[in-house]
Amino acid sequence: MAITTPAYFIRRHHPVSLDRNLVQLRKAKGLTQDQMAELTGVHISSIRSYEAGRATPSAEVVKNIAIALSVSADQIIFKAGERDPDDELRLQFEALSKLPLEDQKTISNLIDSLVVKNQTLNMAHLLDATRRKQATGD
């Protein structure tokens, strides 16, 4: 099954970091643009365009590049640290990592429960808003 995340999302949210990240990650692996093109199955002119910021790769191409470079797609798309937890959470996670495994599992289950609860509430709010919109004929 093909990945269908729209390329406009990548352009809109991370227009500058993607091209820089591609260049930095490729060079860190010691690859030329030609080698990158061969590893990813992407034409060399596309690799050049992505790195120059003239074009945005599809999600499928980002996946292929991530595999070729042995990195996550996040490392290609996001700026360094952009998806990291804030300092307070980072310190809490460090403290949690020192707890006994059973306590870590309990806390992990609690976090999972809170995430599911909030996702459910968000979906319920969206559903309510959709129903209200349909009822008013908008």
C-alpha positions as a Markdown table, in Angstrom:
| # | Residue | x | y | z |
|---|---|---|---|---|
| 1 | Met | 0.0 | 0.0 | 0.0 |
| 2 | Ala | 1.4 | 3.4 | -1.0 |
| 3 | Ile | 1.9 | 6.2 | 1.5 |
| 4 | Thr | -0.4 | 9.0 | 0.6 |
| 5 | Thr | 0.5 | 11.8 | 3.0 |
| 6 | Pro | 0.2 | 14.9 | 0.8 |
| 7 | Ala | 3.4 | 16.7 | -0.2 |
| 8 | Tyr | 1.8 | 20.1 | 0.5 |
| 9 | Phe | 1.9 | 19.2 | 4.3 |
| 10 | Ile | 5.7 | 18.8 | 4.1 |
| 11 | Arg | 6.1 | 22.1 | 2.1 |
| 12 | Arg | 3.7 | 24.0 | 4.4 |
| 13 | His | 5.1 | 22.9 | 7.7 |
| 14 | His | 8.8 | 22.4 | 7.0 |
| 15 | Pro | 9.9 | 24.3 | 3.8 |
| 16 | Val | 13.4 | 25.2 | 5.0 |
| 17 | Ser | 14.5 | 22.3 | 7.1 |
| 18 | Leu | 13.8 | 19.5 | 4.6 |
| 19 | Asp | 16.3 | 20.6 | 2.0 |
| 20 | Arg | 19.0 | 21.3 | 4.6 |
| 21 | Asn | 18.3 | 18.0 | 6.4 |
| 22 | Leu | 18.6 | 16.1 | 3.2 |
| 23 | Val | 22.0 | 17.5 | 2.4 |
| 24 | Gln | 23.3 | 17.1 | 5.9 |
| 25 | Leu | 22.1 | 13.5 | 6.3 |
| 26 | Arg | 23.3 | 12.5 | 2.9 |
| 27 | Lys | 26.8 | 14.0 | 3.5 |
| 28 | Ala | 26.9 | 12.5 | 7.0 |
| 29 | Lys | 26.6 | 9.0 | 5.3 |
| 30 | Gly | 29.3 | 10.0 | 2.8 |
| 31 | Leu | 27.0 | 9.7 | -0.2 |
| 32 | Thr | 27.0 | 11.6 | -3.4 |
| 33 | Gln | 23.8 | 12.8 | -5.0 |
| 34 | Asp | 24.3 | 10.1 | -7.7 |
| 35 | Gln | 24.7 | 7.4 | -5.0 |
| 36 | Met | 21.6 | 8.7 | -3.2 |
| 37 | Ala | 19.6 | 8.6 | -6.4 |
| 38 | Glu | 20.7 | 5.0 | -7.0 |
| 39 | Leu | 19.9 | 3.9 | -3.5 |
| 40 | Thr | 16.4 | 5.5 | -3.5 |
| 41 | Gly | 15.4 | 4.8 | -7.0 |
| 42 | Val | 14.8 | 8.5 | -7.5 |
| 43 | His | 16.2 | 10.4 | -10.5 |
| 44 | Ile | 19.3 | 12.5 | -9.8 |
| 45 | Ser | 17.6 | 15.6 | -11.0 |
| 46 | Ser | 14.9 | 15.1 | -8.4 |
| 47 | Ile | 17.5 | 14.6 | -5.6 |
| 48 | Arg | 19.1 | 17.9 | -6.7 |
| 49 | Ser | 15.7 | 19.7 | -6.7 |
| 50 | Tyr | 14.9 | 18.4 | -3.2 |
| 51 | Glu | 18.2 | 19.5 | -1.9 |
| 52 | Ala | 17.9 | 22.9 | -3.5 |
| 53 | Gly | 14.4 | 23.4 | -2.1 |
| 54 | Arg | 12.9 | 23.7 | -5.6 |
| 55 | Ala | 10.8 | 20.6 | -5.2 |
| 56 | Thr | 9.3 | 18.6 | -2.3 |
| 57 | Pro | 9.5 | 14.8 | -2.2 |
| 58 | Ser | 6.3 | 12.7 | -1.8 |
| 59 | Ala | 5.8 | 10.8 | 1.4 |
| 60 | Glu | 6.9 | 7.6 | -0.5 |
| 61 | Val | 10.1 | 9.3 | -1.6 |
| 62 | Val | 10.8 | 10.5 | 2.0 |
| 63 | Lys | 10.3 | 6.9 | 3.1 |
| 64 | Asn | 12.8 | 5.6 | 0.5 |
| 65 | Ile | 15.3 | 8.3 | 1.5 |
| 66 | Ala | 14.9 | 7.4 | 5.2 |
| 67 | Ile | 15.5 | 3.8 | 4.5 |
| 68 | Ala | 18.5 | 4.6 | 2.3 |
| 69 | Leu | 20.0 | 6.8 | 5.0 |
| 70 | Ser | 19.0 | 4.6 | 7.9 |
| 71 | Val | 17.2 | 7.5 | 9.6 |
| 72 | Ser | 13.6 | 8.2 | 10.6 |
| 73 | Ala | 11.4 | 10.3 | 8.3 |
| 74 | Asp | 11.2 | 12.7 | 11.2 |
| 75 | Gln | 14.9 | 13.4 | 10.9 |
| 76 | Ile | 14.4 | 14.4 | 7.3 |
| 77 | Ile | 11.3 | 16.5 | 7.7 |
| 78 | Phe | 11.6 | 18.2 | 11.1 |
| 79 | Lys | 14.2 | 20.6 | 12.5 |
| 80 | Ala | 16.5 | 19.1 | 15.2 |
| 81 | Gly | 14.6 | 19.1 | 18.5 |
| 82 | Glu | 11.3 | 20.2 | 17.0 |
| 83 | Arg | 9.5 | 17.1 | 18.1 |
| 84 | Asp | 11.3 | 16.6 | 21.4 |
| 85 | Pro | 9.5 | 17.0 | 24.7 |
| 86 | Asp | 10.0 | 20.2 | 26.6 |
| 87 | Asp | 12.7 | 20.3 | 29.3 |
| 88 | Glu | 10.4 | 19.6 | 32.2 |
| 89 | Leu | 9.0 | 16.5 | 30.5 |
| 90 | Arg | 12.5 | 15.4 | 29.5 |
| 91 | Leu | 13.6 | 15.5 | 33.1 |
| 92 | Gln | 10.5 | 13.6 | 34.2 |
| 93 | Phe | 11.2 | 10.9 | 31.6 |
| 94 | Glu | 14.8 | 10.6 | 32.8 |
| 95 | Ala | 13.5 | 10.1 | 36.4 |
| 96 | Leu | 11.0 | 7.6 | 35.2 |
| 97 | Ser | 13.6 | 5.6 | 33.4 |
| 98 | Lys | 15.3 | 4.9 | 36.7 |
| 99 | Leu | 12.1 | 3.5 | 38.3 |
| 100 | Pro | 11.5 | -0.3 | 38.6 |
| 101 | Leu | 10.2 | -1.8 | 35.4 |
| 102 | Glu | 6.7 | -2.5 | 36.9 |
| 103 | Asp | 6.3 | 1.2 | 37.8 |
| 104 | Gln | 7.4 | 2.2 | 34.3 |
| 105 | Lys | 4.8 | -0.1 | 32.8 |
| 106 | Thr | 2.1 | 1.4 | 35.1 |
| 107 | Ile | 3.0 | 4.9 | 34.1 |
| 108 | Ser | 3.2 | 3.9 | 30.5 |
| 109 | Asn | -0.4 | 2.5 | 30.7 |
| 110 | Leu | -1.5 | 5.7 | 32.4 |
| 111 | Ile | -0.1 | 7.8 | 29.7 |
| 112 | Asp | -1.7 | 5.6 | 27.0 |
| 113 | Ser | -5.0 | 5.9 | 28.8 |
| 114 | Leu | -4.8 | 9.7 | 28.9 |
| 115 | Val | -3.9 | 9.9 | 25.3 |
| 116 | Val | -6.8 | 7.7 | 24.2 |
| 117 | Lys | -9.2 | 9.7 | 26.5 |
| 118 | Asn | -8.1 | 13.0 | 24.9 |
| 119 | Gln | -8.2 | 11.6 | 21.3 |
| 120 | Thr | -11.8 | 10.3 | 22.0 |
| 121 | Leu | -12.8 | 13.7 | 23.4 |
| 122 | Asn | -11.4 | 15.4 | 20.3 |
| 123 | Met | -13.2 | 13.1 | 18.0 |
| 124 | Ala | -16.5 | 13.6 | 20.0 |
| 125 | His | -16.1 | 17.4 | 19.7 |
| 126 | Leu | -15.4 | 17.1 | 15.9 |
| 127 | Leu | -18.5 | 14.8 | 15.5 |
| 128 | Asp | -20.6 | 17.3 | 17.5 |
| 129 | Ala | -19.4 | 20.2 | 15.4 |
| 130 | Thr | -20.2 | 18.2 | 12.2 |
| 131 | Arg | -23.6 | 17.4 | 13.4 |
| 132 | Arg | -24.4 | 21.0 | 14.3 |
| 133 | Lys | -23.1 | 22.2 | 11.0 |
| 134 | Gln | -25.3 | 19.6 | 9.2 |
| 135 | Ala | -28.4 | 20.6 | 11.3 |
| 136 | Thr | -28.0 | 24.3 | 10.4 |
| 137 | Gly | -27.5 | 23.5 | 6.7 |
| 138 | Asp | -24.0 | 24.9 | 6.4 |
